[in-house]
Every structure is written in C-alpha cells, then in structure tokens.
C-alpha cells in the first residue's frame, strides 16, 4: 500500500508486480545482468536516464 501511494498506482498492481520479484542478496550473474539491461533500456527509452547503459560491460567479481 505504501508503494502504491508513492507510485500513484493501485495496491493490487504493486502486489502483482512484487510477486514476480525476489529481494534476496546473491552473486551477480550474466542472467541477472540481462534483466538489468532490459530495465535500463526501458528507462532510457522513457527518458528516465540520460545515456544508454551497457550492463554487459560491468565487471563481475568472482571469489577465488
């Protein structure tokens, strides 16, 4: 309900969107970067960020 008010959309829509997400912390993966790229592309297309982002260019740390 809090996010619905902040975002100006109904609570049912927020609940539906959040039911498809996880907020667990984990290692960065190339699959995760693909999802982030889709989000960045959508934000760029809507003018919410000023430059196009290349998520694949991110350096991924891996423990040895």
PDBQT receptor file of N, H, CA, C and O in Angstrom, charges set to zero:
ATOM      1  N   UNK A   1       0.828  -1.198   0.000  1.00  0.00    +0.000 N 
ATOM      2  CA  UNK A   1       0.000   0.000   0.000  1.00  0.00    +0.000 C 
ATOM      3  C   UNK A   1       0.870   1.258   0.000  1.00  0.00    +0.000 C 
ATOM      4  O   UNK A   1       0.531   2.251  -0.643  1.00  0.00    +0.000 OA
ATOM      5  N   UNK A   2       1.987   1.211   0.720  1.00  0.00    +0.000 N 
ATOM      6  H   UNK A   2       2.262   0.404   1.243  1.00  0.00    +0.000 HD
ATOM      7  CA  UNK A   2       2.875   2.370   0.773  1.00  0.00    +0.000 C 
ATOM      8  C   UNK A   2       3.428   2.695  -0.614  1.00  0.00    +0.000 C 
ATOM      9  O   UNK A   2       3.413   3.852  -1.034  1.00  0.00    +0.000 OA
ATOM     10  N   UNK A   3       3.914   1.680  -1.323  1.00  0.00    +0.000 N 
ATOM     11  H   UNK A   3       3.926   0.740  -0.982  1.00  0.00    +0.000 HD
ATOM     12  CA  UNK A   3       4.463   1.916  -2.664  1.00  0.00    +0.000 C 
ATOM     13  C   UNK A   3       3.384   2.381  -3.630  1.00  0.00    +0.000 C 
ATOM     14  O   UNK A   3       3.646   3.216  -4.496  1.00  0.00    +0.000 OA
ATOM     15  N   UNK A   4       2.185   1.853  -3.492  1.00  0.00    +0.000 N 
ATOM     16  H   UNK A   4       1.972   1.175  -2.789  1.00  0.00    +0.000 HD
ATOM     17  CA  UNK A   4       1.088   2.262  -4.371  1.00  0.00    +0.000 C 
ATOM     18  C   UNK A   4       0.859   3.764  -4.259  1.00  0.00    +0.000 C 
ATOM     19  O   UNK A   4       0.683   4.447  -5.268  1.00  0.00    +0.000 OA
ATOM     20  N   UNK A   5       0.863   4.269  -3.049  1.00  0.00    +0.000 N 
ATOM     21  H   UNK A   5       1.006   3.714  -2.229  1.00  0.00    +0.000 HD
ATOM     22  CA  UNK A   5       0.684   5.703  -2.845  1.00  0.00    +0.000 C 
ATOM     23  C   UNK A   5       1.837   6.521  -3.398  1.00  0.00    +0.000 C 
ATOM     24  O   UNK A   5       1.630   7.580  -3.990  1.00  0.00    +0.000 OA
ATOM     25  N   UNK A   6       3.058   6.024  -3.203  1.00  0.00    +0.000 N 
ATOM     26  H   UNK A   6       3.226   5.163  -2.722  1.00  0.00    +0.000 HD
ATOM     27  CA  UNK A   6       4.237   6.731  -3.711  1.00  0.00    +0.000 C 
ATOM     28  C   UNK A   6       4.273   6.752  -5.230  1.00  0.00    +0.000 C 
ATOM     29  O   UNK A   6       4.640   7.754  -5.844  1.00  0.00    +0.000 OA
ATOM     30  N   UNK A   7       3.884   5.626  -5.828  1.00  0.00    +0.000 N 
ATOM     31  H   UNK A   7       3.586   4.812  -5.330  1.00  0.00    +0.000 HD
ATOM     32  CA  UNK A   7       3.957   5.491  -7.277  1.00  0.00    +0.000 C 
ATOM     33  C   UNK A   7       2.695   5.957  -7.988  1.00  0.00    +0.000 C 
ATOM     34  O   UNK A   7       2.698   6.118  -9.208  1.00  0.00    +0.000 OA
ATOM     35  N   UNK A   8       1.615   6.174  -7.242  1.00  0.00    +0.000 N 
ATOM     36  H   UNK A   8       1.613   6.043  -6.250  1.00  0.00    +0.000 HD
ATOM     37  CA  UNK A   8       0.366   6.626  -7.844  1.00  0.00    +0.000 C 
ATOM     38  C   UNK A   8      -0.363   5.537  -8.612  1.00  0.00    +0.000 C 
ATOM     39  O   UNK A   8      -1.072   5.832  -9.575  1.00  0.00    +0.000 OA
ATOM     40  N   UNK A   9      -0.202   4.275  -8.203  1.00  0.00    +0.000 N 
ATOM     41  H   UNK A   9       0.373   4.036  -7.421  1.00  0.00    +0.000 HD
ATOM     42  CA  UNK A   9      -0.921   3.168  -8.839  1.00  0.00    +0.000 C 
ATOM     43  C   UNK A   9      -1.601   2.338  -7.758  1.00  0.00    +0.000 C 
ATOM     44  O   UNK A   9      -1.272   2.450  -6.578  1.00  0.00    +0.000 OA
ATOM     45  N   UNK A  10      -2.547   1.507  -8.169  1.00  0.00    +0.000 N 
ATOM     46  H   UNK A  10      -2.814   1.415  -9.128  1.00  0.00    +0.000 HD
ATOM     47  CA  UNK A  10      -3.313   0.758  -7.175  1.00  0.00    +0.000 C 
ATOM     48  C   UNK A  10      -2.473  -0.340  -6.519  1.00  0.00    +0.000 C 
ATOM     49  O   UNK A  10      -1.528  -0.862  -7.110  1.00  0.00    +0.000 OA
ATOM     50  N   UNK A  11      -2.844  -0.672  -5.285  1.00  0.00    +0.000 N 
ATOM     51  H   UNK A  11      -3.612  -0.247  -4.805  1.00  0.00    +0.000 HD
ATOM     52  CA  UNK A  11      -2.093  -1.635  -4.482  1.00  0.00    +0.000 C 
ATOM     53  C   UNK A  11      -2.063  -3.018  -5.121  1.00  0.00    +0.000 C 
ATOM     54  O   UNK A  11      -1.057  -3.719  -5.015  1.00  0.00    +0.000 OA
ATOM     55  N   UNK A  12      -3.144  -3.423  -5.781  1.00  0.00    +0.000 N 
ATOM     56  H   UNK A  12      -3.962  -2.853  -5.867  1.00  0.00    +0.000 HD
ATOM     57  CA  UNK A  12      -3.182  -4.749  -6.414  1.00  0.00    +0.000 C 
ATOM     58  C   UNK A  12      -2.110  -4.870  -7.495  1.00  0.00    +0.000 C 
ATOM     59  O   UNK A  12      -1.502  -5.929  -7.649  1.00  0.00    +0.000 OA
ATOM     60  N   UNK A  13      -1.879  -3.801  -8.235  1.00  0.00    +0.000 N 
ATOM     61  H   UNK A  13      -2.373  -2.941  -8.110  1.00  0.00    +0.000 HD
ATOM     62  CA  UNK A  13      -0.855  -3.815  -9.284  1.00  0.00    +0.000 C 
ATOM     63  C   UNK A  13       0.535  -3.939  -8.666  1.00  0.00    +0.000 C 
ATOM     64  O   UNK A  13       1.372  -4.691  -9.165  1.00  0.00    +0.000 OA
ATOM     65  N   UNK A  14       0.782  -3.212  -7.593  1.00  0.00    +0.000 N 
ATOM     66  H   UNK A  14       0.102  -2.601  -7.187  1.00  0.00    +0.000 HD
ATOM     67  CA  UNK A  14       2.072  -3.292  -6.907  1.00  0.00    +0.000 C 
ATOM     68  C   UNK A  14       2.287  -4.702  -6.362  1.00  0.00    +0.000 C 
ATOM     69  O   UNK A  14       3.375  -5.261  -6.500  1.00  0.00    +0.000 OA
ATOM     70  N   UNK A  15       1.259  -5.276  -5.745  1.00  0.00    +0.000 N 
ATOM     71  H   UNK A  15       0.375  -4.822  -5.633  1.00  0.00    +0.000 HD
ATOM     72  CA  UNK A  15       1.375  -6.632  -5.206  1.00  0.00    +0.000 C 
ATOM     73  C   UNK A  15       1.656  -7.645  -6.310  1.00  0.00    +0.000 C 
ATOM     74  O   UNK A  15       2.471  -8.551  -6.131  1.00  0.00    +0.000 OA
ATOM     75  N   UNK A  16       0.992  -7.497  -7.444  1.00  0.00    +0.000 N 
ATOM     76  H   UNK A  16       0.330  -6.761  -7.590  1.00  0.00    +0.000 HD
ATOM     77  CA  UNK A  16       1.217  -8.417  -8.571  1.00  0.00    +0.000 C 
ATOM     78  C   UNK A  16       2.653  -8.289  -9.082  1.00  0.00    +0.000 C 
ATOM     79  O   UNK A  16       3.321  -9.297  -9.314  1.00  0.00    +0.000 OA
ATOM     80  N   UNK A  17       3.125  -7.068  -9.255  1.00  0.00    +0.000 N 
ATOM     81  H   UNK A  17       2.582  -6.249  -9.066  1.00  0.00    +0.000 HD
ATOM     82  CA  UNK A  17       4.495  -6.853  -9.741  1.00  0.00    +0.000 C 
ATOM     83  C   UNK A  17       5.510  -7.422  -8.752  1.00  0.00    +0.000 C 
ATOM     84  O   UNK A  17       6.471  -8.077  -9.156  1.00  0.00    +0.000 OA
ATOM     85  N   UNK A  18       5.303  -7.178  -7.470  1.00  0.00    +0.000 N 
ATOM     86  H   UNK A  18       4.522  -6.646  -7.141  1.00  0.00    +0.000 HD
ATOM     87  CA  UNK A  18       6.250  -7.656  -6.462  1.00  0.00    +0.000 C 
ATOM     88  C   UNK A  18       6.209  -9.162  -6.283  1.00  0.00    +0.000 C 
ATOM     89  O   UNK A  18       7.175  -9.747  -5.793  1.00  0.00    +0.000 OA
ATOM     90  N   UNK A  19       5.124  -9.799  -6.664  1.00  0.00    +0.000 N 
ATOM     91  H   UNK A  19       4.339  -9.324  -7.062  1.00  0.00    +0.000 HD
ATOM     92  CA  UNK A  19       5.043 -11.256  -6.530  1.00  0.00    +0.000 C 
ATOM     93  C   UNK A  19       5.973 -11.963  -7.517  1.00  0.00    +0.000 C 
ATOM     94  O   UNK A  19       6.253 -13.153  -7.372  1.00  0.00    +0.000 OA
ATOM     95  N   UNK A  20       6.448 -11.224  -8.518  1.00  0.00    +0.000 N 
ATOM     96  H   UNK A  20       6.221 -10.258  -8.636  1.00  0.00    +0.000 HD
ATOM     97  CA  UNK A  20       7.349 -11.791  -9.524  1.00  0.00    +0.000 C 
ATOM     98  C   UNK A  20       8.815 -11.455  -9.248  1.00  0.00    +0.000 C 
ATOM     99  O   UNK A  20       9.694 -11.811 -10.034  1.00  0.00    +0.000 OA
ATOM    100  N   UNK A  21       9.077 -10.775  -8.141  1.00  0.00    +0.000 N 
ATOM    101  H   UNK A  21       8.363 -10.485  -7.503  1.00  0.00    +0.000 HD
ATOM    102  CA  UNK A  21      10.437 -10.329  -7.823  1.00  0.00    +0.000 C 
ATOM    103  C   UNK A  21      10.961 -11.056  -6.600  1.00  0.00    +0.000 C 
ATOM    104  O   UNK A  21      10.198 -11.588  -5.793  1.00  0.00    +0.000 OA
ATOM    105  N   UNK A  22      12.266 -11.066  -6.482  1.00  0.00    +0.000 N 
ATOM    106  H   UNK A  22      12.886 -10.634  -7.137  1.00  0.00    +0.000 HD
ATOM    107  CA  UNK A  22      12.897 -11.539  -5.255  1.00  0.00    +0.000 C 
ATOM    108  C   UNK A  22      13.844 -10.439  -4.789  1.00  0.00    +0.000 C 
ATOM    109  O   UNK A  22      14.456  -9.739  -5.596  1.00  0.00    +0.000 OA
ATOM    110  N   UNK A  23      13.949 -10.306  -3.510  1.00  0.00    +0.000 N 
ATOM    111  H   UNK A  23      13.452 -10.875  -2.854  1.00  0.00    +0.000 HD
ATOM    112  CA  UNK A  23      14.828  -9.289  -2.950  1.00  0.00    +0.000 C 
ATOM    113  C   UNK A  23      15.969  -9.938  -2.173  1.00  0.00    +0.000 C 
ATOM    114  O   UNK A  23      16.578  -9.315  -1.302  1.00  0.00    +0.000 OA
ATOM    115  N   UNK A  24      16.250 -11.199  -2.500  1.00  0.00    +0.000 N 
ATOM    116  H   UNK A  24      15.756 -11.705  -3.207  1.00  0.00    +0.000 HD
ATOM    117  CA  UNK A  24      17.354 -11.901  -1.863  1.00  0.00    +0.000 C 
ATOM    118  C   UNK A  24      18.680 -11.394  -2.426  1.00  0.00    +0.000 C 
ATOM    119  O   UNK A  24      18.775 -11.015  -3.594  1.00  0.00    +0.000 OA
ATOM    120  N   UNK A  25      19.681 -11.396  -1.584  1.00  0.00    +0.000 N 
ATOM    121  H   UNK A  25      19.604 -11.703  -0.635  1.00  0.00    +0.000 HD
ATOM    122  CA  UNK A  25      21.018 -10.978  -1.996  1.00  0.00    +0.000 C 
ATOM    123  C   UNK A  25      21.756 -12.205  -2.512  1.00  0.00    +0.000 C 
ATOM    124  O   UNK A  25      21.706 -13.272  -1.900  1.00  0.00    +0.000 OA
ATOM    125  N   UNK A  26      22.437 -12.048  -3.636  1.00  0.00    +0.000 N 
ATOM    126  H   UNK A  26      22.477 -11.181  -4.133  1.00  0.00    +0.000 HD
ATOM    127  CA  UNK A  26      23.192 -13.157  -4.195  1.00  0.00    +0.000 C 
ATOM    128  C   UNK A  26      24.251 -12.652  -5.147  1.00  0.00    +0.000 C 
ATOM    129  O   UNK A  26      24.371 -11.451  -5.389  1.00  0.00    +0.000 OA
ATOM    130  N   UNK A  27      25.007 -13.572  -5.678  1.00  0.00    +0.000 N 
ATOM    131  H   UNK A  27      24.909 -14.548  -5.482  1.00  0.00    +0.000 HD
ATOM    132  CA  UNK A  27      26.067 -13.222  -6.625  1.00  0.00    +0.000 C 
ATOM    133  C   UNK A  27      25.472 -12.649  -7.908  1.00  0.00    +0.000 C 
ATOM    134  O   UNK A  27      24.387 -13.047  -8.333  1.00  0.00    +0.000 OA
ATOM    135  N   UNK A  28      26.186 -11.722  -8.512  1.00  0.00    +0.000 N 
ATOM    136  H   UNK A  28      27.067 -11.399  -8.166  1.00  0.00    +0.000 HD
ATOM    137  CA  UNK A  28      25.780 -11.172  -9.803  1.00  0.00    +0.000 C 
ATOM    138  C   UNK A  28      26.046 -12.227 -10.866  1.00  0.00    +0.000 C 
ATOM    139  O   UNK A  28      27.109 -12.846 -10.890  1.00  0.00    +0.000 OA
ATOM    140  N   UNK A  29      25.072 -12.425 -11.742  1.00  0.00    +0.000 N 
ATOM    141  H   UNK A  29      24.208 -11.922 -11.722  1.00  0.00    +0.000 HD
ATOM    142  CA  UNK A  29      25.215 -13.400 -12.826  1.00  0.00    +0.000 C 
ATOM    143  C   UNK A  29      24.945 -12.721 -14.159  1.00  0.00    +0.000 C 
ATOM    144  O   UNK A  29      24.362 -11.638 -14.206  1.00  0.00    +0.000 OA
ATOM    145  N   UNK A  30      25.369 -13.358 -15.235  1.00  0.00    +0.000 N 
ATOM    146  H   UNK A  30      25.843 -14.238 -15.196  1.00  0.00    +0.000 HD
ATOM    147  CA  UNK A  30      25.076 -12.795 -16.557  1.00  0.00    +0.000 C 
ATOM    148  C   UNK A  30      23.572 -12.779 -16.802  1.00  0.00    +0.000 C 
ATOM    149  O   UNK A  30      23.071 -11.881 -17.478  1.00  0.00    +0.000 OA
ATOM    150  N   UNK A  31      22.838 -13.758 -16.265  1.00  0.00    +0.000 N 
ATOM    151  H   UNK A  31      23.245 -14.488 -15.715  1.00  0.00    +0.000 HD
ATOM    152  CA  UNK A  31      21.376 -13.749 -16.404  1.00  0.00    +0.000 C 
ATOM    153  C   UNK A  31      20.788 -12.531 -15.699  1.00  0.00    +0.000 C 
ATOM    154  O   UNK A  31      19.870 -11.889 -16.210  1.00  0.00    +0.000 OA
ATOM    155  N   UNK A  32      21.321 -12.224 -14.530  1.00  0.00    +0.000 N 
ATOM    156  H   UNK A  32      22.067 -12.745 -14.115  1.00  0.00    +0.000 HD
ATOM    157  CA  UNK A  32      20.864 -11.041 -13.803  1.00  0.00    +0.000 C 
ATOM    158  C   UNK A  32      21.177  -9.766 -14.556  1.00  0.00    +0.000 C 
ATOM    159  O   UNK A  32      20.382  -8.826 -14.551  1.00  0.00    +0.000 OA
ATOM    160  N   UNK A  33      22.327  -9.728 -15.203  1.00  0.00    +0.000 N 
ATOM    161  H   UNK A  33      22.973 -10.492 -15.207  1.00  0.00    +0.000 HD
ATOM    162  CA  UNK A  33      22.684  -8.552 -15.996  1.00  0.00    +0.000 C 
ATOM    163  C   UNK A  33      21.749  -8.384 -17.183  1.00  0.00    +0.000 C 
ATOM    164  O   UNK A  33      21.446  -7.259 -17.579  1.00  0.00    +0.000 OA
ATOM    165  N   UNK A  34      21.292  -9.481 -17.748  1.00  0.00    +0.000 N 
ATOM    166  H   UNK A  34      21.538 -10.395 -17.426  1.00  0.00    +0.000 HD
ATOM    167  CA  UNK A  34      20.348  -9.399 -18.867  1.00  0.00    +0.000 C 
ATOM    168  C   UNK A  34      19.057  -8.732 -18.426  1.00  0.00    +0.000 C 
ATOM    169  O   UNK A  34      18.506  -7.897 -19.142  1.00  0.00    +0.000 OA
ATOM    170  N   UNK A  35      18.578  -9.102 -17.245  1.00  0.00    +0.000 N 
ATOM    171  H   UNK A  35      19.026  -9.780 -16.663  1.00  0.00    +0.000 HD
ATOM    172  CA  UNK A  35      17.362  -8.474 -16.720  1.00  0.00    +0.000 C 
ATOM    173  C   UNK A  35      17.602  -6.995 -16.452  1.00  0.00    +0.000 C 
ATOM    174  O   UNK A  35      16.755  -6.158 -16.766  1.00  0.00    +0.000 OA
ATOM    175  N   UNK A  36      18.749  -6.673 -15.874  1.00  0.00    +0.000 N 
ATOM    176  H   UNK A  36      19.436  -7.353 -15.618  1.00  0.00    +0.000 HD
ATOM    177  CA  UNK A  36      19.070  -5.278 -15.608  1.00  0.00    +0.000 C 
ATOM    178  C   UNK A  36      19.182  -4.484 -16.911  1.00  0.00    +0.000 C 
ATOM    179  O   UNK A  36      18.816  -3.310 -16.951  1.00  0.00    +0.000 OA
ATOM    180  N   UNK A  37      19.686  -5.116 -17.975  1.00  0.00    +0.000 N 
ATOM    181  H   UNK A  37      19.983  -6.070 -17.942  1.00  0.00    +0.000 HD
ATOM    182  CA  UNK A  37      19.790  -4.440 -19.266  1.00  0.00    +0.000 C 
ATOM    183  C   UNK A  37      18.406  -4.093 -19.801  1.00  0.00    +0.000 C 
ATOM    184  O   UNK A  37      18.194  -2.992 -20.310  1.00  0.00    +0.000 OA
ATOM    185  N   UNK A  38      17.470  -5.022 -19.687  1.00  0.00    +0.000 N 
ATOM    186  H   UNK A  38      17.642  -5.916 -19.274  1.00  0.00    +0.000 HD
ATOM    187  CA  UNK A  38      16.097  -4.749 -20.150  1.00  0.00    +0.000 C 
ATOM    188  C   UNK A  38      15.489  -3.574 -19.384  1.00  0.00    +0.000 C 
ATOM    189  O   UNK A  38      14.812  -2.727 -19.966  1.00  0.00    +0.000 OA
ATOM    190  N   UNK A  39      15.737  -3.533 -18.081  1.00  0.00    +0.000 N 
ATOM    191  H   UNK A  39      16.288  -4.222 -17.608  1.00  0.00    +0.000 HD
ATOM    192  CA  UNK A  39      15.218  -2.430 -17.274  1.00  0.00    +0.000 C 
ATOM    193  C   UNK A  39      15.878  -1.119 -17.685  1.00  0.00    +0.000 C 
ATOM    194  O   UNK A  39      15.197  -0.108 -17.856  1.00  0.00    +0.000 OA
ATOM    195  N   UNK A  40      17.193  -1.132 -17.842  1.00  0.00    +0.000 N 
ATOM    196  H   UNK A  40      17.746  -1.953 -17.702  1.00  0.00    +0.000 HD
ATOM    197  CA  UNK A  40      17.916   0.077 -18.246  1.00  0.00    +0.000 C 
ATOM    198  C   UNK A  40      17.453   0.561 -19.613  1.00  0.00    +0.000 C 
ATOM    199  O   UNK A  40      17.290   1.763 -19.823  1.00  0.00    +0.000 OA
ATOM    200  N   UNK A  41      17.242  -0.363 -20.541  1.00  0.00    +0.000 N 
ATOM    201  H   UNK A  41      17.375  -1.339 -20.370  1.00  0.00    +0.000 HD
ATOM    202  CA  UNK A  41      16.757   0.016 -21.871  1.00  0.00    +0.000 C 
ATOM    203  C   UNK A  41      15.388   0.681 -21.789  1.00  0.00    +0.000 C 
ATOM    204  O   UNK A  41      15.127   1.664 -22.482  1.00  0.00    +0.000 OA
ATOM    205  N   UNK A  42      14.515   0.143 -20.937  1.00  0.00    +0.000 N 
ATOM    206  H   UNK A  42      14.727  -0.656 -20.373  1.00  0.00    +0.000 HD
ATOM    207  CA  UNK A  42      13.177   0.727 -20.770  1.00  0.00    +0.000 C 
ATOM    208  C   UNK A  42      13.273   2.121 -20.154  1.00  0.00    +0.000 C 
ATOM    209  O   UNK A  42      12.569   3.036 -20.582  1.00  0.00    +0.000 OA
ATOM    210  N   UNK A  43      14.137   2.288 -19.154  1.00  0.00    +0.000 N 
ATOM    211  H   UNK A  43      14.709   1.544 -18.807  1.00  0.00    +0.000 HD
ATOM    212  CA  UNK A  43      14.315   3.600 -18.534  1.00  0.00    +0.000 C 
ATOM    213  C   UNK A  43      14.865   4.599 -19.545  1.00  0.00    +0.000 C 
ATOM    214  O   UNK A  43      14.424   5.748 -19.587  1.00  0.00    +0.000 OA
ATOM    215  N   UNK A  44      15.828   4.169 -20.362  1.00  0.00    +0.000 N 
ATOM    216  H   UNK A  44      16.187   3.236 -20.329  1.00  0.00    +0.000 HD
ATOM    217  CA  UNK A  44      16.397   5.053 -21.377  1.00  0.00    +0.000 C 
ATOM    218  C   UNK A  44      15.337   5.443 -22.407  1.00  0.00    +0.000 C 
ATOM    219  O   UNK A  44      15.240   6.607 -22.796  1.00  0.00    +0.000 OA
ATOM    220  N   UNK A  45      14.550   4.469 -22.842  1.00  0.00    +0.000 N 
ATOM    221  H   UNK A  45      14.629   3.524 -22.526  1.00  0.00    +0.000 HD
ATOM    222  CA  UNK A  45      13.508   4.732 -23.843  1.00  0.00    +0.000 C 
ATOM    223  C   UNK A  45      12.487   5.745 -23.335  1.00  0.00    +0.000 C 
ATOM    224  O   UNK A  45      11.933   6.517 -24.117  1.00  0.00    +0.000 OA
ATOM    225  N   UNK A  46      12.238   5.744 -22.035  1.00  0.00    +0.000 N 
ATOM    226  H   UNK A  46      12.688   5.116 -21.399  1.00  0.00    +0.000 HD
ATOM    227  CA  UNK A  46      11.271   6.676 -21.443  1.00  0.00    +0.000 C 
ATOM    228  C   UNK A  46      11.911   8.002 -21.042  1.00  0.00    +0.000 C 
ATOM    229  O   UNK A  46      11.227   8.894 -20.540  1.00  0.00    +0.000 OA
ATOM    230  N   UNK A  47      13.218   8.134 -21.260  1.00  0.00    +0.000 N 
ATOM    231  H   UNK A  47      13.773   7.409 -21.668  1.00  0.00    +0.000 HD
ATOM    232  CA  UNK A  47      13.904   9.371 -20.913  1.00  0.00    +0.000 C 
ATOM    233  C   UNK A  47      14.196   9.519 -19.423  1.00  0.00    +0.000 C 
ATOM    234  O   UNK A  47      14.469  10.623 -18.952  1.00  0.00    +0.000 OA
ATOM    235  N   UNK A  48      14.140   8.417 -18.680  1.00  0.00    +0.000 N 
ATOM    236  H   UNK A  48      13.919   7.520 -19.063  1.00  0.00    +0.000 HD
ATOM    237  CA  UNK A  48      14.377   8.477 -17.240  1.00  0.00    +0.000 C 
ATOM    238  C   UNK A  48      15.858   8.489 -16.890  1.00  0.00    +0.000 C 
ATOM    239  O   UNK A  48      16.239   8.939 -15.809  1.00  0.00    +0.000 OA
ATOM    240  N   UNK A  49      16.698   7.993 -17.802  1.00  0.00    +0.000 N 
ATOM    241  H   UNK A  49      16.388   7.628 -18.680  1.00  0.00    +0.000 HD
ATOM    242  CA  UNK A  49      18.146   8.106 -17.643  1.00  0.00    +0.000 C 
ATOM    243  C   UNK A  49      18.689   8.728 -18.927  1.00  0.00    +0.000 C 
ATOM    244  O   UNK A  49      18.173   8.452 -20.010  1.00  0.00    +0.000 OA
ATOM    245  N   UNK A  50      19.726   9.566 -18.823  1.00  0.00    +0.000 N 
ATOM    246  H   UNK A  50      20.146   9.791 -17.943  1.00  0.00    +0.000 HD
ATOM    247  CA  UNK A  50      20.162  10.354 -19.974  1.00  0.00    +0.000 C 
ATOM    248  C   UNK A  50      21.015   9.620 -21.005  1.00  0.00    +0.000 C 
ATOM    249  O   UNK A  50      21.091  10.047 -22.157  1.00  0.00    +0.000 OA
ATOM    250  N   UNK A  51      21.656   8.528 -20.609  1.00  0.00    +0.000 N 
ATOM    251  H   UNK A  51      21.594   8.181 -19.673  1.00  0.00    +0.000 HD
ATOM    252  CA  UNK A  51      22.520   7.804 -21.542  1.00  0.00    +0.000 C 
ATOM    253  C   UNK A  51      22.194   6.324 -21.511  1.00  0.00    +0.000 C 
ATOM    254  O   UNK A  51      21.702   5.806 -20.508  1.00  0.00    +0.000 OA
ATOM    255  N   UNK A  52      22.469   5.648 -22.613  1.00  0.00    +0.000 N 
ATOM    256  H   UNK A  52      22.868   6.069 -23.427  1.00  0.00    +0.000 HD
ATOM    257  CA  UNK A  52      22.229   4.211 -22.698  1.00  0.00    +0.000 C 
ATOM    258  C   UNK A  52      23.259   3.475 -21.842  1.00  0.00    +0.000 C 
ATOM    259  O   UNK A  52      24.444   3.808 -21.861  1.00  0.00    +0.000 OA
ATOM    260  N   UNK A  53      22.806   2.486 -21.101  1.00  0.00    +0.000 N 
ATOM    261  H   UNK A  53      21.844   2.215 -21.085  1.00  0.00    +0.000 HD
ATOM    262  CA  UNK A  53      23.658   1.698 -20.209  1.00  0.00    +0.000 C 
ATOM    263  C   UNK A  53      23.984   0.371 -20.880  1.00  0.00    +0.000 C 
ATOM    264  O   UNK A  53      23.128  -0.231 -21.528  1.00  0.00    +0.000 OA
ATOM    265  N   UNK A  54      25.237  -0.088 -20.722  1.00  0.00    +0.000 N 
ATOM    266  H   UNK A  54      25.932   0.401 -20.196  1.00  0.00    +0.000 HD
ATOM    267  CA  UNK A  54      25.630  -1.407 -21.216  1.00  0.00    +0.000 C 
ATOM    268  C   UNK A  54      25.948  -2.279 -20.007  1.00  0.00    +0.000 C 
ATOM    269  O   UNK A  54      27.070  -2.265 -19.500  1.00  0.00    +0.000 OA
ATOM    270  N   UNK A  55      24.957  -3.033 -19.550  1.00  0.00    +0.000 N 
ATOM    271  H   UNK A  55      24.046  -3.043 -19.962  1.00  0.00    +0.000 HD
ATOM    272  CA  UNK A  55      25.133  -3.862 -18.356  1.00  0.00    +0.000 C 
ATOM    273  C   UNK A  55      26.209  -4.919 -18.562  1.00  0.00    +0.000 C 
ATOM    274  O   UNK A  55      26.877  -5.308 -17.604  1.00  0.00    +0.000 OA
ATOM    275  N   UNK A  56      26.389  -5.385 -19.776  1.00  0.00    +0.000 N 
ATOM    276  H   UNK A  56      25.846  -5.069 -20.555  1.00  0.00    +0.000 HD
ATOM    277  CA  UNK A  56      27.392  -6.415 -20.054  1.00  0.00    +0.000 C 
ATOM    278  C   UNK A  56      28.811  -5.898 -19.813  1.00  0.00    +0.000 C 
ATOM    279  O   UNK A  56      29.737  -6.692 -19.647  1.00  0.00    +0.000 OA
ATOM    280  N   UNK A  57      28.986  -4.590 -19.791  1.00  0.00    +0.000 N 
ATOM    281  H   UNK A  57      28.234  -3.946 -19.926  1.00  0.00    +0.000 HD
ATOM    282  CA  UNK A  57      30.305  -4.008 -19.562  1.00  0.00    +0.000 C 
ATOM    283  C   UNK A  57      30.684  -4.015 -18.078  1.00  0.00    +0.000 C 
ATOM    284  O   UNK A  57      31.825  -3.715 -17.726  1.00  0.00    +0.000 OA
ATOM    285  N   UNK A  58      29.729  -4.356 -17.212  1.00  0.00    +0.000 N 
ATOM    286  H   UNK A  58      28.802  -4.599 -17.498  1.00  0.00    +0.000 HD
ATOM    287  CA  UNK A  58      30.012  -4.386 -15.771  1.00  0.00    +0.000 C 
ATOM    288  C   UNK A  58      31.005  -5.495 -15.457  1.00  0.00    +0.000 C 
ATOM    289  O   UNK A  58      30.916  -6.598 -15.996  1.00  0.00    +0.000 OA
ATOM    290  N   UNK A  59      31.944  -5.191 -14.586  1.00  0.00    +0.000 N 
ATOM    291  H   UNK A  59      32.016  -4.295 -14.148  1.00  0.00    +0.000 HD
ATOM    292  CA  UNK A  59      32.905  -6.208 -14.160  1.00  0.00    +0.000 C 
ATOM    293  C   UNK A  59      32.257  -7.047 -13.067  1.00  0.00    +0.000 C 
ATOM    294  O   UNK A  59      31.722  -6.508 -12.098  1.00  0.00    +0.000 OA
ATOM    295  N   UNK A  60      32.305  -8.353 -13.222  1.00  0.00    +0.000 N 
ATOM    296  H   UNK A  60      32.739  -8.791 -14.009  1.00  0.00    +0.000 HD
ATOM    297  CA  UNK A  60      31.718  -9.261 -12.241  1.00  0.00    +0.000 C 
ATOM    298  C   UNK A  60      32.840  -9.864 -11.417  1.00  0.00    +0.000 C 
ATOM    299  O   UNK A  60      33.724 -10.535 -11.951  1.00  0.00    +0.000 OA
ATOM    300  N   UNK A  61      32.802  -9.620 -10.108  1.00  0.00    +0.000 N 
ATOM    301  H   UNK A  61      32.085  -9.075  -9.674  1.00  0.00    +0.000 HD
ATOM    302  CA  UNK A  61      33.802 -10.165  -9.204  1.00  0.00    +0.000 C 
ATOM    303  C   UNK A  61      33.440 -11.602  -8.884  1.00  0.00    +0.000 C 
ATOM    304  O   UNK A  61      32.276 -11.913  -8.632  1.00  0.00    +0.000 OA
ATOM    305  N   UNK A  62      34.413 -12.459  -8.892  1.00  0.00    +0.000 N 
ATOM    306  H   UNK A  62      35.359 -12.206  -9.096  1.00  0.00    +0.000 HD
ATOM    307  CA  UNK A  62      34.203 -13.858  -8.520  1.00  0.00    +0.000 C 
ATOM    308  C   UNK A  62      35.265 -14.244  -7.496  1.00  0.00    +0.000 C 
ATOM    309  O   UNK A  62      36.452 -14.006  -7.722  1.00  0.00    +0.000 OA
ATOM    310  N   UNK A  63      34.860 -14.832  -6.380  1.00  0.00    +0.000 N 
ATOM    311  H   UNK A  63      33.896 -15.025  -6.197  1.00  0.00    +0.000 HD
ATOM    312  CA  UNK A  63      35.854 -15.241  -5.379  1.00  0.00    +0.000 C 
ATOM    313  C   UNK A  63      36.751 -16.345  -5.921  1.00  0.00    +0.000 C 
ATOM    314  O   UNK A  63      36.331 -17.136  -6.765  1.00  0.00    +0.000 OA
ATOM    315  N   UNK A  64      37.980 -16.394  -5.440  1.00  0.00    +0.000 N 
ATOM    316  H   UNK A  64      38.321 -15.751  -4.754  1.00  0.00    +0.000 HD
ATOM    317  CA  UNK A  64      38.928 -17.415  -5.910  1.00  0.00    +0.000 C 
ATOM    318  C   UNK A  64      39.088 -18.499  -4.884  1.00  0.00    +0.000 C 
ATOM    319  O   UNK A  64      39.845 -19.446  -5.099  1.00  0.00    +0.000 OA
TER     320      UNK A  64
